[in-house]
Amino acid sequence: MRVLLLANQPEHTTRLKMFQSTLEELGYDTLIPKFNTRNWIQISGLAKQFIKKEKPDVVHLFNVPDIIYHDLPKLKGTCFKKMIYDYRSPWGIELEMSFRAPGRMMAEYFEKKLAASADLITTVNGPLGEKVKTYTEDGKQEVYEVPNYPKNSFMTGEDLAEDGAITFLGRVCEQEGIGNFLNMAKKYPDEKFRIVGDGPFSKWYLAKKLPNVEFLGWQPHEKVAGIIKKARICMIPRKENTLTPYSTDKSIWKLNEYLNLGKLVIASGITKEEDRKNLLIVKSSELENAVHEYLDKKPEKLNSGDYRFWESNTRKIKEVYEKIQ
């Protein structure tokens, strides 16, 4: 079976590449187009050309922004046989935050169109699974949950000694909580804080650089495990918003990287699905007290059942693709 894995920027989509690796291990042939553009109209046209040329058996579409591929279902039956829709982010709710109700209505129209046209649906967590079920026709499409867990190989990064830093990893922006993180650095001037990541407005956020904040910028992923190992506490200091119910411990890559490496994690603006050892989820208004409480704590030792790896998804992915045949 030939499977086309499709996203806005396929070669840069982590979840897509994880699926690719597993599918190839299961013996499927995968196709991934490369678009040398970020123009949505051009991407849409290039994807259709690719599909018409390659005629894959299955198109596995990873969502956001859904408008790019909204008319792909027209090619089903002639240029490809089956479609899987991966609902990994609530695009409608994201747009509502910037463009209010009209943005959500437009985006969810396309979400519903793609979900209803799919033969099967994959998603990252329970809340998104429940949301996408409301788009299906009387539950006709089965929904399979495939969480965002790191590969086992992520653990093999360089072993570096802990240096006591409180660490922020990811895009330097308000949505990821950089403002809250820098506020913590001001509140605790005697503690070392580390930022691993970057963003278009990072210079603005870091214009008044605090002496206790180390900024490393983006780092190659193979170095990330080593940097996390140096941390005393890892933080995801997001503010609560309408995305909070859909952002959980099953969908956040970096949270599971932190926990698999045995780190204490303080998070806000996310929702708990499972009880996880060493994870404290608080309201963003309680971050200061949480950091104070955790400064002298040591993480609990992990048992085999405490780890979450991508490889645990193999059986579910195998089931999805056997079902689609």
C-alpha positions as CSV (number, residue, x, y, z in Angstrom):
1,M,0.0,0.0,0.0
2,R,1.3,3.4,-1.0
3,V,0.5,6.2,1.6
4,L,0.8,9.9,0.9
5,L,1.4,11.9,4.2
6,L,0.3,15.5,3.7
7,A,0.5,18.7,5.7
8,N,1.2,22.4,5.2
9,Q,5.0,21.8,5.4
10,P,5.3,18.0,5.4
11,E,9.0,17.7,5.8
12,H,8.9,19.9,8.9
13,T,5.9,18.3,10.6
14,T,7.1,16.2,13.5
15,R,3.9,14.1,13.9
16,L,3.9,13.3,10.2
17,K,7.5,12.2,10.3
18,M,6.8,10.0,13.3
19,F,3.9,8.3,11.4
20,Q,6.2,7.9,8.4
21,S,8.8,6.0,10.5
22,T,6.2,3.7,12.0
23,L,4.4,3.0,8.7
24,E,7.7,2.1,7.0
25,E,8.6,-0.2,9.8
26,L,5.2,-1.9,9.2
27,G,6.0,-2.3,5.5
28,Y,4.1,0.5,3.9
29,D,5.5,2.7,1.2
30,T,5.3,6.3,2.1
31,L,5.3,9.4,-0.1
32,I,6.0,12.9,1.3
33,P,6.0,15.9,-1.1
34,K,8.3,18.9,-0.5
35,F,6.9,22.3,-1.2
36,N,9.5,25.1,-1.7
37,T,6.9,27.7,-0.8
38,R,4.7,28.8,2.1
39,N,2.0,30.2,-0.1
40,W,-1.2,28.2,0.7
41,I,-2.7,28.5,-2.8
42,Q,0.6,27.2,-4.4
43,I,0.8,24.4,-1.9
44,S,-2.8,23.4,-2.6
45,G,-2.0,23.3,-6.4
46,L,1.3,21.4,-6.0
47,A,-0.3,18.8,-3.7
48,K,-3.0,18.1,-6.3
49,Q,-0.5,17.7,-9.0
50,F,1.5,15.3,-6.8
51,I,-1.6,13.2,-6.1
52,K,-2.6,13.1,-9.7
53,K,0.9,11.9,-10.7
54,E,1.5,9.4,-7.9
55,K,-2.1,8.1,-7.4
56,P,-1.5,6.8,-3.8
57,D,-3.8,4.3,-2.2
58,V,-4.3,6.4,0.9
59,V,-3.9,10.1,1.7
60,H,-3.2,10.8,5.4
61,L,-3.9,14.5,5.9
62,F,-2.5,16.3,9.0
63,N,-4.7,19.3,9.7
64,V,-4.1,23.1,10.1
65,P,-4.7,25.2,8.2
66,D,-7.5,23.1,6.8
67,I,-8.4,25.5,4.1
68,I,-5.4,24.4,2.1
69,Y,-6.7,21.0,1.4
70,H,-10.5,21.5,1.7
71,D,-11.2,20.3,-1.8
72,L,-9.0,17.2,-1.8
73,P,-12.0,14.9,-1.3
74,K,-13.0,15.7,-4.9
75,L,-10.0,13.6,-6.0
76,K,-11.0,10.6,-3.9
77,G,-12.0,7.7,-6.0
78,T,-10.2,8.8,-9.1
79,C,-6.7,9.8,-7.8
80,F,-6.6,8.0,-4.5
81,K,-8.8,5.4,-2.7
82,K,-9.1,6.3,1.0
83,M,-8.4,9.4,3.2
84,I,-7.4,9.6,6.9
85,Y,-7.8,13.0,8.6
86,D,-5.5,13.7,11.5
87,Y,-7.1,16.2,13.8
88,R,-4.1,17.4,15.8
89,S,-5.2,21.0,16.5
90,P,-8.6,22.9,16.8
91,W,-8.0,25.4,14.0
92,G,-11.4,27.0,14.5
93,I,-10.7,27.9,18.2
94,E,-7.2,29.2,17.3
95,L,-8.7,31.6,14.7
96,E,-11.4,32.7,17.1
97,M,-8.7,34.0,19.4
98,S,-7.6,36.4,16.6
99,F,-10.6,36.9,14.4
100,R,-13.5,36.1,16.9
101,A,-16.6,34.2,15.9
102,P,-16.3,34.7,12.1
103,G,-12.8,33.2,12.1
104,R,-14.1,30.2,14.0
105,M,-17.1,29.7,11.8
106,M,-14.9,29.7,8.6
107,A,-12.3,27.4,10.0
108,E,-14.7,24.9,11.5
109,Y,-16.6,24.7,8.2
110,F,-13.4,23.3,6.6
111,E,-12.7,21.1,9.6
112,K,-16.2,19.6,9.3
113,K,-15.9,19.1,5.6
114,L,-12.6,17.2,5.8
115,A,-13.7,15.1,8.8
116,A,-17.0,14.1,7.1
117,S,-15.0,13.2,3.9
118,A,-12.5,11.0,5.7
119,D,-12.8,7.2,5.9
120,L,-11.0,7.2,9.3
121,I,-9.8,9.9,11.7
122,T,-6.7,10.0,13.9
123,T,-6.2,12.5,16.8
124,V,-3.8,13.2,19.6
125,N,-5.9,13.2,22.7
126,G,-9.4,12.6,24.2
127,P,-10.8,16.2,24.1
128,L,-9.9,16.6,20.4
129,G,-11.3,13.2,19.7
130,E,-14.6,14.2,21.3
131,K,-14.6,17.4,19.3
132,V,-13.9,15.9,16.0
133,K,-16.6,13.2,16.6
134,T,-19.2,16.0,16.4
135,Y,-18.1,16.6,12.8
136,T,-18.7,13.1,11.7
137,E,-21.9,11.8,10.2
138,D,-23.6,9.8,13.0
139,G,-20.3,8.4,14.1
140,K,-19.7,6.8,10.7
141,Q,-15.9,7.5,10.9
142,E,-14.0,5.8,13.7
143,V,-11.7,8.0,15.7
144,Y,-8.3,6.6,16.8
145,E,-6.2,8.3,19.5
146,V,-2.5,8.4,18.8
147,P,-0.7,10.6,21.4
148,N,2.3,12.8,20.8
149,Y,5.0,10.8,22.6
150,P,8.8,11.0,21.9
151,K,10.6,8.0,20.4
152,N,12.6,5.8,22.7
153,S,15.8,7.0,21.0
154,F,15.2,10.5,22.4
155,M,16.6,9.1,25.7
156,T,20.0,8.5,24.2
157,G,21.1,12.1,24.2
158,E,24.3,13.3,25.8
159,D,24.5,12.8,29.5
160,L,25.1,16.2,31.1
161,A,25.2,16.9,34.8
162,E,22.3,18.9,36.3
163,D,23.2,22.6,36.8
164,G,20.1,23.8,38.6
165,A,18.6,25.8,35.7
166,I,14.8,26.3,35.4
167,T,14.2,25.7,31.7
168,F,11.8,26.9,29.0
169,L,11.9,25.0,25.7
170,G,10.0,26.1,22.6
171,R,8.8,29.1,20.6
172,V,9.5,32.4,22.3
173,C,6.0,33.9,22.2
174,E,3.1,34.9,24.5
175,Q,1.1,31.8,23.6
176,E,3.8,29.5,25.0
177,G,4.1,31.6,28.1
178,I,7.4,33.4,27.7
179,G,6.1,36.5,29.6
180,N,5.2,34.3,32.6
181,F,8.6,32.6,32.4
182,L,10.5,36.0,32.5
183,N,8.3,37.1,35.3
184,M,9.5,34.1,37.3
185,A,13.1,35.0,36.5
186,K,12.5,38.5,38.0
187,K,10.8,37.0,41.1
188,Y,13.8,34.6,41.7
189,P,16.9,36.6,40.8
190,D,19.2,34.1,42.6
191,E,18.0,31.2,40.4
192,K,19.3,30.4,36.9
193,F,16.7,30.4,34.1
194,R,17.4,29.0,30.6
195,I,15.5,29.6,27.3
196,V,15.9,27.1,24.5
197,G,14.1,28.3,21.4
198,D,13.4,31.4,19.4
199,G,10.7,33.4,17.6
200,P,10.2,36.5,15.5
201,F,9.6,38.6,18.6
202,S,12.3,37.1,20.8
203,K,14.5,40.3,20.6
204,W,11.5,42.3,21.9
205,Y,10.9,39.9,24.8
206,L,14.6,39.7,25.7
207,A,15.4,43.4,25.1
208,K,16.0,43.9,28.8
209,K,17.9,40.7,29.4
210,L,18.0,39.7,33.0
211,P,21.4,38.6,34.3
212,N,20.0,35.3,35.6
213,V,18.5,34.3,32.2
214,E,20.5,32.3,29.6
215,F,19.2,32.4,26.0
216,L,20.4,29.5,23.8
217,G,18.2,30.1,20.8
218,W,17.1,27.2,18.7
219,Q,19.1,24.0,19.2
220,P,19.3,20.9,17.0
221,H,16.9,18.3,18.3
222,E,19.7,15.8,19.0
223,K,21.0,18.2,21.6
224,V,17.7,18.9,23.3
225,A,17.7,15.8,25.6
226,G,21.1,16.8,26.9
227,I,19.9,20.3,27.7
228,I,16.8,19.0,29.4
229,K,19.0,16.7,31.5
230,K,20.8,19.8,32.9
231,A,17.6,21.3,34.1
232,R,16.3,21.2,37.7
233,I,12.8,22.2,36.8
234,C,11.1,22.4,33.3
235,M,8.3,24.8,32.7
236,I,5.3,25.2,30.4
237,P,4.0,28.5,31.8
238,R,1.1,29.2,29.4
239,K,-1.9,31.4,30.2
240,E,-5.3,29.9,30.3
241,N,-7.4,30.4,27.2
242,T,-10.0,28.7,25.0
243,L,-7.3,26.2,23.8
244,T,-6.5,25.0,27.3
245,P,-9.1,22.2,27.3
246,Y,-7.6,20.7,24.1
247,S,-4.0,21.0,25.1
248,T,-3.2,18.0,27.3
249,D,-0.3,15.8,28.6
250,K,-1.0,13.5,25.6
251,S,-0.5,16.2,22.9
252,I,2.5,18.2,24.1
253,W,5.7,16.8,22.8
254,K,8.1,18.7,25.1
255,L,6.1,17.8,28.2
256,N,6.5,14.1,27.5
257,E,10.2,14.6,26.7
258,Y,10.7,16.3,30.1
259,L,8.8,13.6,32.0
260,N,10.5,10.7,30.2
261,L,13.9,12.2,31.3
262,G,12.7,12.2,34.9
263,K,12.4,16.0,35.3
264,L,10.1,18.0,37.6
265,V,7.6,19.8,35.4
266,I,5.5,22.8,36.3
267,A,2.8,23.6,33.7
268,S,-0.1,26.0,33.4
269,G,-2.7,26.6,30.7
270,I,-3.0,22.9,29.9
271,T,-5.4,20.1,30.9
272,K,-4.5,16.8,32.7
273,E,-5.7,13.5,31.1
274,E,-3.5,11.1,33.0
275,D,-1.9,11.2,36.4
276,R,1.8,11.6,35.6
277,K,4.7,11.3,38.0
278,N,6.6,14.6,38.6
279,L,4.0,16.7,36.8
280,L,2.4,19.6,38.6
281,I,-0.4,21.5,36.7
282,V,-1.5,24.8,38.2
283,K,-3.3,28.0,37.2
284,S,-0.9,30.6,35.7
285,S,-1.7,32.8,38.7
286,E,-0.2,30.1,40.9
287,L,3.1,29.7,39.1
288,E,5.2,31.7,41.5
289,N,4.1,29.6,44.5
290,A,4.6,26.4,42.5
291,V,8.2,27.3,41.6
292,H,8.9,28.2,45.3
293,E,7.4,24.8,46.4
294,Y,9.4,22.8,43.9
295,L,12.8,24.5,44.3
296,D,14.0,22.1,46.9
297,K,12.1,19.0,45.7
298,K,13.7,16.1,44.0
299,P,11.8,14.2,41.2
300,E,10.3,10.8,42.0
301,K,12.1,7.8,40.5
302,L,10.4,6.5,37.4
303,N,9.2,2.9,37.0
304,S,8.8,1.2,33.6
305,G,5.1,2.1,33.6
306,D,5.8,5.8,34.0
307,Y,7.4,6.3,30.5
308,R,5.5,7.2,27.4
309,F,7.1,6.4,24.1
310,W,5.9,6.8,20.5
311,E,6.6,3.1,19.9
312,S,3.5,2.3,22.1
313,N,1.4,3.7,19.2
314,T,2.6,1.1,16.7
315,R,-0.2,-1.3,17.5
316,K,-2.8,1.4,17.1
317,I,-1.3,2.7,13.8
318,K,-1.3,-0.9,12.5
319,E,-4.9,-1.2,13.4
320,V,-5.8,2.0,11.6
321,Y,-4.1,1.0,8.4
322,E,-5.5,-2.6,8.5
323,K,-9.0,-1.1,8.9
324,I,-8.5,1.3,6.0
325,Q,-7.6,-1.5,3.5
